[in-house]
Amino acid sequence: MEQPDERFVLRNARCLAADYMTRAVRAGDTVVDATMGNGKDTLFLCGLVGESGYVYAFDVQAEAVARTRERVAEAGYASRTTLLLAGHETMAEHVAGPVQAVMFNLGWLPGAEHIVTTRTDTTLAAVQAATALIVPGGIVTVCVYPGHEEGARELEALRQFAAGLDVRRFNVLHHRFVNASSQTPQLFLIQKNKS
């Protein structure tokens, strides 16, 4: 029987984030989806942590929580999730204990009006909280969308924040497609050193 070709394909920032999560997260881990949106990342993380793991997911829009709740229930993953109608900047107040990974997909809720978007101040507070919550060896992925005004501000603020992280405590990569528009989504990967 012929096997499908499962080689790596460089597609976009979200695919890179998912690839890193697949490498870092194992069954039994606790993780956070900091921006649940339509629930696709929450569902993906539920699959990675397995029956013995746990996913906390945040969003400020009731519509996002409802969509995610439906998606998670259909997959039979409701018992391994806590879906919070709360800003990701409140992560430290809601998440018990250290986590293996935190996933951010900034911007707005797909399929909804673009009135509500992530904001630079709350995003920075949330990413800072995430770096404190992850275990040594744990990761934070942040997909940022500079194609709109607030996204451009988030990108610059995240670049400054990431550059200021202590290299003895964290390793940071900034993925940018150099042959694409400056408005193309970009990815930050932060890993806490095991040191």
N, CA, C and O of each residue as an XYZ file, in Angstrom:
780
protein
N       0.846     -1.192      0.000
C       0.000      0.000      0.000
C       0.882      1.243      0.000
O       1.845      1.327      0.762
N       0.561      2.179     -0.832
C       1.344      3.407     -0.945
C       1.044      4.340      0.219
O      -0.120      4.561      0.552
N       2.082      4.891      0.841
C       1.936      5.821      1.955
C       1.814      7.251      1.428
O       2.497      7.614      0.471
N       0.947      8.069      2.045
C       0.850      9.466      1.615
C       2.151     10.200      1.923
O       2.854      9.864      2.877
N       2.460     11.192      1.118
C       3.669     11.990      1.326
C       3.399     12.986      2.447
O       2.651     13.946      2.262
N       4.007     12.760      3.614
C       3.770     13.603      4.779
C       4.969     14.489      5.084
O       5.247     14.781      6.247
N       5.666     14.909      4.064
C       6.810     15.783      4.274
C       6.354     17.168      4.669
O       5.228     17.581      4.391
N       7.244     17.865      5.315
C       6.962     19.223      5.780
C       6.747     20.161      4.595
O       7.511     20.146      3.630
N       5.698     20.974      4.683
C       5.412     21.992      3.670
C       5.319     23.336      4.403
O       4.541     23.481      5.345
N       6.111     24.305      3.969
C       6.118     25.635      4.571
C       4.948     26.433      4.006
O       5.021     26.944      2.888
N       3.859     26.539      4.791
C       2.646     27.177      4.290
C       2.408     28.550      4.898
O       2.334     29.542      4.174
N       2.287     28.619      6.215
C       1.977     29.896      6.854
C       2.327     29.848      8.338
O       2.738     28.812      8.861
N       2.158     30.981      8.999
C       2.518     31.094     10.413
C       1.708     30.134     11.281
O       2.250     29.544     12.216
N       0.432     29.973     10.988
C      -0.409     29.077     11.795
C       0.057     27.625     11.690
O       0.058     26.898     12.683
N       0.453     27.207     10.493
C       0.949     25.836     10.316
C       2.256     25.628     11.071
O       2.489     24.563     11.644
N       3.100     26.644     11.069
C       4.347     26.562     11.843
C       4.043     26.422     13.336
O       4.656     25.608     14.027
N       3.098     27.218     13.825
C       2.721     27.137     15.238
C       2.211     25.741     15.580
O       2.583     25.181     16.612
N       1.369     25.179     14.728
C       0.837     23.838     14.959
C       1.953     22.799     14.952
O       1.942     21.868     15.757
N       2.913     22.956     14.048
C       4.043     22.028     13.996
C       4.844     22.078     15.294
O       5.224     21.038     15.832
N       5.098     23.273     15.792
C       5.829     23.398     17.062
C       5.035     22.789     18.214
O       5.608     22.134     19.085
N       3.731     23.001     18.221
C       2.901     22.416     19.280
C       2.961     20.888     19.228
O       3.056     20.231     20.265
N       2.907     20.338     18.039
C       2.966     18.889     17.883
C       4.278     18.332     18.439
O       4.309     17.237     19.000
N       5.339     19.082     18.278
C       6.646     18.651     18.782
C       6.774     18.793     20.298
O       7.490     18.020     20.935
N       6.079     19.785     20.883
C       6.280     20.118     22.301
C       5.266     19.492     23.251
O       5.582     19.261     24.418
N       4.052     19.213     22.774
C       2.969     18.777     23.655
C       2.792     17.266     23.579
O       2.841     16.668     22.504
N       2.583     16.663     24.752
C       2.379     15.211     24.849
C       1.103     14.919     25.621
O       0.562     15.796     26.294
N       0.628     13.692     25.522
C      -0.545     13.261     26.280
C      -0.296     13.508     27.765
O       0.784     13.222     28.282
N      -1.297     14.034     28.432
C      -1.196     14.315     29.858
C      -0.791     15.740     30.191
O      -0.859     16.144     31.351
N      -0.368     16.511     29.189
C       0.058     17.897     29.427
C      -1.147     18.813     29.646
O      -2.270     18.508     29.246
N      -0.874     19.938     30.290
C      -1.838     21.027     30.416
C      -1.364     22.152     29.510
O      -0.193     22.531     29.535
N      -2.286     22.685     28.707
C      -1.951     23.723     27.741
C      -3.032     24.802     27.741
O      -4.098     24.634     28.333
N      -2.734     25.915     27.062
C      -3.678     27.031     26.980
C      -3.840     27.466     25.529
O      -2.862     27.645     24.804
N      -5.104     27.634     25.119
C      -5.425     28.318     23.873
C      -5.843     29.722     24.295
O      -6.946     29.913     24.807
N      -4.978     30.697     24.085
C      -5.203     32.050     24.587
C      -6.213     32.837     23.767
O      -6.668     33.896     24.200
N      -6.574     32.332     22.583
C      -7.494     33.033     21.681
C      -8.345     31.993     20.956
O      -8.035     31.625     19.823
N      -9.412     31.518     21.594
C     -10.112     30.344     21.054
C     -10.808     30.567     19.720
O     -10.902     29.621     18.938
N     -11.298     31.753     19.419
C     -11.921     31.978     18.116
C     -13.014     30.968     17.824
O     -13.942     30.808     18.617
N     -12.911     30.286     16.691
C     -13.893     29.274     16.299
C     -13.623     27.903     16.915
O     -14.374     26.958     16.671
N     -12.571     27.787     17.700
C     -12.305     26.545     18.419
C     -11.401     25.556     17.724
O     -11.176     24.464     18.245
N     -10.873     25.903     16.561
C     -10.023     24.955     15.838
C      -8.728     24.662     16.594
O      -8.302     23.509     16.668
N      -8.101     25.693     17.153
C      -6.872     25.459     17.920
C      -7.177     24.726     19.221
O      -6.400     23.873     19.652
N      -8.308     25.055     19.849
C      -8.703     24.353     21.077
C      -8.873     22.864     20.787
O      -8.380     22.021     21.537
N      -9.561     22.546     19.713
C      -9.779     21.153     19.324
C      -8.449     20.461     19.029
O      -8.221     19.332     19.463
N      -7.581     21.137     18.294
C      -6.261     20.612     17.971
C      -5.468     20.303     19.244
O      -4.854     19.242     19.353
N      -5.481     21.224     20.196
C      -4.749     21.017     21.449
C      -5.363     19.883     22.277
O      -4.640     19.127     22.926
N      -6.690     19.764     22.254
C      -7.347     18.652     22.958
C      -6.855     17.309     22.429
O      -6.641     16.372     23.198
N      -6.680     17.225     21.129
C      -6.166     15.996     20.534
C      -4.743     15.701     20.977
O      -4.383     14.544     21.198
N      -3.928     16.753     21.108
C      -2.537     16.548     21.519
C      -2.417     16.109     22.974
O      -1.589     15.254     23.287
N      -3.228     16.675     23.874
C      -3.082     16.357     25.306
C      -3.744     15.036     25.677
O      -3.451     14.479     26.735
N      -4.621     14.533     24.835
C      -5.245     13.243     25.090
C      -6.210     13.267     26.267
O      -6.516     14.322     26.821
N      -6.679     12.086     26.633
C      -7.670     11.958     27.702
C      -7.148     12.399     29.053
O      -7.922     12.852     29.897
N      -5.842     12.274     29.273
C      -5.280     12.609     30.581
C      -4.772     14.047     30.670
O      -4.289     14.469     31.721
N      -4.879     14.804     29.572
C      -4.406     16.182     29.571
C      -5.545     17.164     29.732
O      -6.702     16.778     29.899
N      -5.196     18.463     29.679
C      -6.216     19.488     29.898
C      -5.912     20.737     29.091
O      -4.754     21.118     28.921
N      -6.983     21.378     28.591
C      -6.862     22.604     27.797
C      -7.719     23.700     28.422
O      -8.918     23.517     28.636
N      -7.101     24.827     28.708
C      -7.819     26.046     29.078
C      -7.886     26.908     27.831
O      -6.890     27.045     27.121
N      -9.058     27.500     27.551
C      -9.196     28.344     26.361
C      -9.905     29.639     26.731
O     -10.853     29.645     27.516
N      -9.422     30.746     26.146
C      -9.916     32.084     26.467
C     -10.462     32.788     25.226
O      -9.935     32.630     24.125
N     -11.523     33.564     25.422
C     -11.969     34.507     24.409
C     -12.888     35.518     25.078
O     -13.553     35.205     26.065
N     -12.923     36.733     24.538
C     -13.763     37.791     25.112
C     -15.137     37.845     24.468
O     -15.985     38.626     24.898
N     -15.377     37.034     23.449
C     -16.655     37.053     22.744
C     -17.462     35.794     23.035
O     -16.982     34.675     22.858
N     -18.705     36.002     23.487
C     -19.589     34.872     23.796
C     -19.786     33.986     22.576
O     -19.902     32.767     22.707
N     -19.825     34.583     21.393
C     -19.999     33.821     20.155
C     -18.842     32.830     19.956
O     -19.062     31.699     19.522
N     -17.635     33.249     20.268
C     -16.467     32.372     20.139
C     -16.550     31.210     21.121
O     -16.251     30.069     20.769
N     -16.951     31.501     22.339
C     -17.078     30.450     23.350
C     -18.149     29.447     22.930
O     -17.953     28.239     23.063
N     -19.274     29.936     22.425
C     -20.359     29.047     21.991
C     -19.918     28.165     20.826
O     -20.180     26.962     20.826
N     -19.257     28.748     19.843
C     -18.775     27.963     18.702
C     -17.783     26.902     19.155
O     -17.831     25.759     18.699
N     -16.894     27.284     20.046
C     -15.874     26.343     20.529
C     -16.511     25.241     21.360
O     -16.157     24.071     21.222
N     -17.447     25.611     22.220
C     -18.130     24.614     23.060
C     -18.799     23.553     22.188
O     -18.724     22.361     22.485
N     -19.448     23.988     21.120
C     -20.115     23.047     20.212
C     -19.095     22.127     19.532
O     -19.305     20.917     19.453
N     -18.012     22.694     19.051
C     -16.978     21.919     18.355
C     -16.336     20.887     19.294
O     -16.127     19.734     18.917
N     -16.030     21.321     20.514
C     -15.385     20.442     21.497
C     -16.344     19.324     21.928
O     -15.932     18.174     22.074
N     -17.612     19.662     22.128
C     -18.605     18.655     22.525
C     -18.787     17.604     21.434
O     -18.855     16.410     21.724
N     -18.867     18.053     20.172
C     -19.024     17.113     19.057
C     -17.866     16.129     18.984
O     -18.055     14.976     18.595
N     -16.685     16.568     19.351
C     -15.499     15.708     19.307
C     -15.365     14.840     20.559
O     -14.502     13.964     20.615
N     -16.209     15.076     21.556
C     -16.132     14.300     22.794
C     -15.016     14.748     23.721
O     -14.525     13.957     24.526
N     -14.607     16.019     23.618
C     -13.482     16.531     24.401
C     -13.897     17.463     25.540
O     -13.032     18.062     26.178
N     -15.182     17.599     25.808
C     -15.647     18.579     26.795
C     -15.034     18.361     28.175
O     -14.788     19.327     28.897
N     -14.787     17.123     28.550
C     -14.269     16.841     29.894
C     -12.805     17.236     30.068
O     -12.303     17.264     31.191
N     -12.125     17.537     28.983
C     -10.721     17.933     29.092
C     -10.492     19.405     28.805
O      -9.375     19.821     28.499
N     -11.577     20.206     28.905
C     -11.453     21.635     28.615
C     -12.160     22.501     29.649
O     -13.148     22.100     30.263
N     -11.618     23.700     29.817
C     -12.321     24.791     30.488
C     -12.329     25.938     29.498
O     -11.274     26.439     29.109
N     -13.539     26.362     29.084
C     -13.699     27.457     28.135
C     -14.102     28.700     28.912
O     -15.136     28.721     29.580
N     -13.279     29.733     28.818
C     -13.477     30.923     29.632
C     -13.861     32.132     28.787
O     -13.168     32.487     27.834
N     -14.976     32.756     29.151
C     -15.369     34.022     28.555
C     -14.621     35.102     29.337
O     -15.162     35.731     30.247
N     -13.361     35.290     28.950
C     -12.466     36.201     29.675
C     -11.304     36.560     28.771
O     -10.949     35.807     27.864
N     -10.724     37.705     29.026
C      -9.558     38.121     28.262
C      -8.341     37.286     28.603
O      -8.167     36.867     29.748
N      -7.500     37.045     27.611
C      -6.314     36.218     27.858
C      -5.347     36.858     28.845
O      -4.485     36.176     29.398
N      -5.484     38.173     29.070
C      -4.617     38.824     30.045
C      -4.932     38.373     31.479
O      -4.166     38.661     32.398
N      -6.058     37.667     31.673
C      -6.418     37.140     32.994
C      -5.960     35.694     33.170
O      -6.371     35.021     34.116
N      -5.133     35.228     32.284
C      -4.681     33.836     32.272
C      -4.180     33.358     33.634
O      -4.565     32.281     34.089
N      -3.335     34.140     34.281
C      -2.747     33.716     35.557
C      -3.800     33.555     36.646
O      -3.594     32.801     37.597
N      -4.918     34.249     36.518
C      -5.998     34.137     37.505
C      -6.814     32.862     37.330
O      -7.422     32.383     38.287
N      -6.835     32.311     36.130
C      -7.719     31.188     35.817
C      -7.021     29.849     35.619
O      -7.655     28.801     35.741
N      -5.748     29.868     35.320
C      -5.049     28.618     34.993
C      -4.287     28.127     36.225
O      -3.437     28.819     36.784
N      -4.629     26.914     36.615
C      -3.998     26.324     37.795
C      -2.693     25.639     37.410
O      -2.665     24.725     36.586
N      -1.641     26.095     38.015
C      -0.362     25.411     37.869
C       0.359     25.671     36.575
O      -0.154     26.357     35.691
N       1.544     25.125     36.463
C       2.351     25.340     35.263
C       1.759     24.603     34.056
O       1.039     23.616     34.208
N       2.075     25.101     32.862
C       1.577     24.515     31.625
C       2.740     24.215     30.679
O       3.816     24.800     30.802
N       2.521     23.323     29.759
C       3.535     22.957     28.773
C       3.586     23.943     27.615
O       4.655     24.221     27.072
N       2.415     24.475     27.237
C       2.388     25.327     26.052
C       1.209     26.283     26.093
O       0.166     25.998     26.682
N       1.409     27.439     25.441
C       0.350     28.431     25.281
C       0.357     28.849     23.818
O       1.405     29.160     23.251
N      -0.826     28.850     23.218
C      -0.965     29.159     21.795
C      -1.821     30.415     21.619
O      -2.942     30.485     22.122
N      -1.282     31.405     20.900
C      -2.000     32.636     20.573
C      -2.189     32.711     19.058
O      -1.267     32.430     18.293
N      -3.390     33.092     18.637
C      -3.675     33.376     17.239
C      -4.422     34.708     17.241
O      -5.649     34.746     17.330
N      -3.671     35.784     17.142
C      -4.206     37.123     17.354
C      -5.139     37.565     16.233
O      -5.302     36.870     15.230
N      -5.745     38.728     16.420
C      -6.622     39.283     15.403
C      -8.061     39.283     15.856
O      -8.364     39.668     16.985
N      -8.971     38.842     14.957
C     -10.396     38.855     15.248
C     -11.001     37.490     15.000
O     -10.373     36.597     14.432
N     -12.234     37.355     15.442
C     -12.969     36.102     15.297
C     -13.299     35.865     13.829
O     -14.018     36.663     13.229
N     -12.786     34.777     13.230
C     -13.096     34.493     11.824
C     -14.601     34.350     11.612
O     -15.290     33.674     12.377
N     -15.090     34.992     10.570
C     -16.505     34.908     10.246
C     -17.370     35.918     10.975
O     -18.584     35.950     10.774
N     -16.763     36.750     11.825
C     -17.507     37.786     12.541
C     -17.027     39.158     12.068
O     -16.044     39.265     11.335
N     -17.727     40.191     12.491
C     -17.292     41.540     12.153
C     -15.934     41.810     12.796
O     -15.612     41.262     13.850
N     -15.152     42.656     12.152
C     -13.793     42.931     12.615
C     -13.738     44.062     13.630
O     -12.703     44.710     13.785
N     -14.833     44.300     14.313
C     -14.892     45.370     15.311
C     -14.082     44.996     16.542
O     -13.347     45.827     17.077
N     -14.208     43.751     16.998
C     -13.485     43.284     18.179
C     -12.209     42.593     17.717
O     -12.251     41.645     16.933
N     -11.085     43.076     18.208
C      -9.794     42.488     17.860
C      -8.921     42.430     19.107
O      -9.165     43.138     20.084
N      -7.906     41.582     19.062
C      -6.962     41.590     20.179
C      -6.292     42.957     20.223
O      -6.171     43.638     19.204
N      -5.859     43.347     21.419
C      -5.270     44.673     21.614
C      -3.853     44.540     22.158
O      -3.545     43.607     22.900
N      -3.022     45.458     21.792
C      -1.609     45.408     22.149
C      -1.397     45.295     23.656
O      -0.603     44.469     24.104
N      -2.095     46.112     24.443
C      -1.854     46.102     25.888
C      -2.233     44.765     26.523
O      -1.480     44.231     27.338
N      -3.392     44.222     26.156
C      -3.806     42.946     26.751
C      -3.001     41.782     26.180
O      -2.733     40.808     26.883
N      -2.620     41.879     24.923
C      -1.784     40.829     24.328
C      -0.439     40.749     25.044
O       0.014     39.661     25.398
N       0.193     41.889     25.255
C       1.496     41.879     25.949
C       1.366     41.329     27.362
O       2.208     40.547     27.805
N       0.317     41.732     28.073
C       0.102     41.210     29.424
C      -0.096     39.697     29.391
O       0.416     38.982     30.252
N      -0.839     39.210     28.394
C      -1.106     37.774     28.279
C       0.159     36.992     27.926
O       0.412     35.933     28.500
N       0.948     37.502     26.993
C       2.185     36.804     26.615
C       3.157     36.785     27.794
O       3.844     35.789     28.021
N       3.213     37.868     28.530
C       4.067     37.899     29.721
C       3.594     36.856     30.738
O       4.413     36.143     31.318
N       2.285     36.765     30.957
C       1.731     35.750     31.866
C       2.054     34.346     31.367
O       2.380     33.456     32.152
N       1.959     34.159     30.049
C       2.248     32.840     29.472
C       3.693     32.432     29.715
O       3.964     31.277     30.044
N       4.627     33.371     29.556
C       6.041     33.032     29.774
C       6.300     32.667     31.228
O       7.212     31.892     31.518
N       5.511     33.214     32.144
C       5.652     32.859     33.562
C       5.028     31.499     33.858
O       5.507     30.776     34.732
N       3.966     31.143     33.139
C       3.244     29.895     33.410
C       3.904     28.650     32.823
O       3.756     27.558     33.372
N       4.625     28.797     31.724
C       5.162     27.586     31.085
C       6.298     26.973     31.903
O       7.071     27.665     32.566
N       6.362     25.646     31.826
C       7.419     24.886     32.508
C       8.728     25.037     31.729
O       8.699     25.410     30.556
N       9.869     24.755     32.353
C      11.114     24.710     31.576
C      10.966     23.723     30.413
O      10.541     22.585     30.607
N      11.316     24.163     29.227
C      11.114     23.369     28.019
C       9.787     23.649     27.351
O       9.560     23.227     26.217
N       8.904     24.360     28.045
C       7.594     24.705     27.495
C       7.697     25.817     26.467
O       8.697     26.530     26.393
N       6.624     25.950     25.665
C       6.653     26.938     24.582
C       5.426     27.840     24.578
O       4.367     27.499     25.107
N       5.611     29.010     23.959
C       4.528     29.942     23.652
C       4.638     30.249     22.163
O       5.705     30.630     21.683
N       3.534     30.085     21.430
C       3.512     30.491     20.023
C       2.540     31.654     19.886
O       1.456     31.645     20.469
N       2.944     32.659     19.103
C       2.099     33.835     18.895
C       2.045     34.143     17.403
O       3.029     34.599     16.820
N       0.884     33.890     16.786
C       0.657     34.289     15.399
C       0.099     35.703     15.422
O      -0.923     35.969     16.054
N       0.776     36.599     14.731
C       0.370     38.005     14.721
C       0.093     38.436     13.283
O       0.768     38.007     12.348
N      -0.913     39.291     13.128
C      -1.406     39.692     11.818
C      -1.211     41.195     11.613
O      -2.076     41.979     12.002
N      -0.099     41.612     11.015
C       0.193     43.036     10.881
C      -0.555     43.731      9.743
O      -0.253     44.883      9.433
N      -1.512     43.069      9.122
C      -2.238     43.650      7.998
C      -3.318     44.640      8.377
O      -3.984     45.194      7.503
N      -3.504     44.874      9.679
C      -4.433     45.911     10.129
C      -3.722     46.741     11.197
O      -2.689     46.329     11.725
N      -4.274     47.898     11.507
C      -3.586     48.871     12.356
C      -3.183     48.317     13.717
O      -2.035     48.466     14.136
N      -4.124     47.678     14.407
C      -3.799     47.143     15.732
C      -2.828     45.972     15.622
O      -1.974     45.791     16.490
N      -2.951     45.185     14.569
C      -2.016     44.079     14.358
C      -0.592     44.561     14.149
O       0.356     43.937     14.626
N      -0.440     45.671     13.435
C       0.896     46.243     13.234
C       1.481     46.713     14.559
O       2.675     46.545     14.808
N       0.638     47.304     15.415
C       1.114     47.727     16.744
C       1.498     46.505     17.584
O       2.519     46.513     18.271
N       0.668     45.451     17.521
C       0.982     44.233     18.271
C       2.325     43.655     17.823
O       3.139     43.243     18.650
N       2.548     43.627     16.514
C       3.801     43.082     15.994
C       4.997     43.828     16.557
O       5.946     43.205     17.033
N       4.965     45.150     16.508
C       6.105     45.923     16.999
C       6.292     45.741     18.499
O       7.423     45.606     18.966
N       5.214     45.734     19.251
C       5.304     45.543     20.702
C       5.829     44.144     21.047
O       6.637     43.987     21.962
N       5.367     43.142     20.315
C       5.843     41.773     20.556
C       7.313     41.626     20.192
O       8.061     40.931     20.878
N       7.724     42.281     19.113
C       9.132     42.238     18.718
C      10.015     42.821     19.829
O      11.050     42.250     20.170
N       9.601     43.948     20.382
C      10.356     44.572     21.463
C      10.350     43.707     22.721
O      11.382     43.531     23.367
N       9.176     43.169     23.063
C       9.072     42.309     24.238
C       9.971     41.084     24.091
O      10.734     40.755     24.999
N       9.878     40.416     22.956
C      10.653     39.189     22.720
C      12.150     39.470     22.741
O      12.924     38.690     23.296
N      12.555     40.580     22.139
C      13.981     40.934     22.114
C      14.504     41.216     23.513
O      15.699     41.066     23.771
N      13.623     41.624     24.419
C      14.037     41.943     25.775
C      14.049     40.767     26.732
O      14.466     40.917     27.880
N      13.601     39.596     26.287
C      13.618     38.422     27.176
C      15.052     37.967     27.418
O      15.873     37.946     26.502
N      15.336     37.608     28.647
C      16.672     37.184     29.062
C      17.064     35.897     28.327
O      16.399     34.871     28.468
N      18.133     35.959     27.554
C      18.583     34.806     26.764
C      19.001     33.632     27.650
O      19.044     32.494     27.184
N      19.306     33.894     28.908
C      19.648     32.788     29.830
C      18.399     32.022     30.250
O      18.492     30.881     30.703
N      17.215     32.653     30.100
C      15.962     32.017     30.510
C      15.086     31.577     29.339
O      14.293     30.645     29.469
N      15.232     32.256     28.182
C      14.346     31.983     27.051
C      15.114     31.980     25.736
O      16.094     32.706     25.565
N      14.648     31.150     24.816
C      15.066     31.219     23.417
C      13.861     31.698     22.622
O      12.738     31.249     22.851
N      14.098     32.611     21.686
C      12.998     33.199     20.930
C      13.334     33.190     19.442
O      14.425     33.587     19.034
N      12.373     32.729     18.640
C      12.463     32.819     17.183
C      11.354     33.732     16.684
O      10.256     33.759     17.239
N      11.656     34.479     15.630
C      10.651     35.299     14.961
C      10.635     34.859     13.505
O      11.584     35.104     12.759
N       9.557     34.214     13.114
C       9.410     33.734     11.740
C       8.674     34.778     10.907
O       7.580     35.217     11.261
N       9.293     35.165      9.798
C       8.671     36.104      8.865
C       8.976     35.628      7.454
O      10.117     35.282      7.148
N       7.980     35.607      6.607
C       8.179     35.210      5.219
C       8.783     36.391      4.468
O       8.085     37.361      4.172
N      10.060     36.317      4.161
C      10.783     37.472      3.619
C      10.421     37.779      2.163
O      10.670     38.889      1.692
N       9.845     36.825      1.452
C       9.461     37.076      0.061
C       7.961     37.343     -0.069
O       7.395     37.229     -1.157
N       7.324     37.699      1.048
C       5.892     38.009      1.046
C       5.685     39.443      1.522
O       6.625     40.105      1.963
N       4.476     39.901      1.430
C       4.116     41.244      1.880
C       4.425     41.414      3.364
O       4.407     40.447      4.127
N       4.703     42.632      3.759
C       4.951     42.921      5.178
C       3.681     42.722      6.000
O       3.741     42.694      7.229
N       2.540     42.584      5.340
C       1.275     42.355      6.036
C       0.969     40.871      6.255
O      -0.044     40.529      6.864
N       1.833     40.005      5.766
C       1.649     38.563      5.926
C       1.802     38.178      7.400
O       2.681     38.711      8.078
N       0.968     37.264      7.915
C       1.086     36.846      9.310
C       2.494     36.354      9.645
O       3.180     35.751      8.820
N       2.899     36.633     10.886
C       4.214     36.262     11.378
C       4.064     35.460     12.658
O       3.017     35.502     13.304
N       5.105     34.731     13.026
C       5.055     33.875     14.211
C       6.220     34.154     15.138
O       7.368     34.261     14.707
N       5.905     34.270     16.427
C       6.928     34.278     17.467
C       6.853     32.941     18.191
O       5.767     32.472     18.531
N       7.999     32.335     18.422
C       8.108     31.110     19.216
C       9.024     31.411     20.393
O      10.171     31.818     20.214
N       8.506     31.205     21.594
C       9.272     31.432     22.810
C       9.357     30.102     23.549
O       8.341     29.446     23.778
N      10.569     29.708     23.918
C      10.745     28.500     24.736
C      11.524     28.839     25.987
O      12.559     29.503     25.936
N      11.007     28.368     27.119
C      11.709     28.570     28.387
C      12.831     27.555     28.491
O      12.611     26.359     28.298
N      14.026     28.023     28.793
C      15.181     27.126     28.884
C      15.042     26.172     30.048
O      14.464     26.517     31.079
N      15.575     24.963     29.885
C      15.514     23.960     30.946
C      16.538     24.223     32.035
O      16.402     23.715     33.148
N      17.507     24.968     31.747
C      18.638     25.332     32.558
C      18.774     24.812     33.921
O      19.744     25.128     34.609
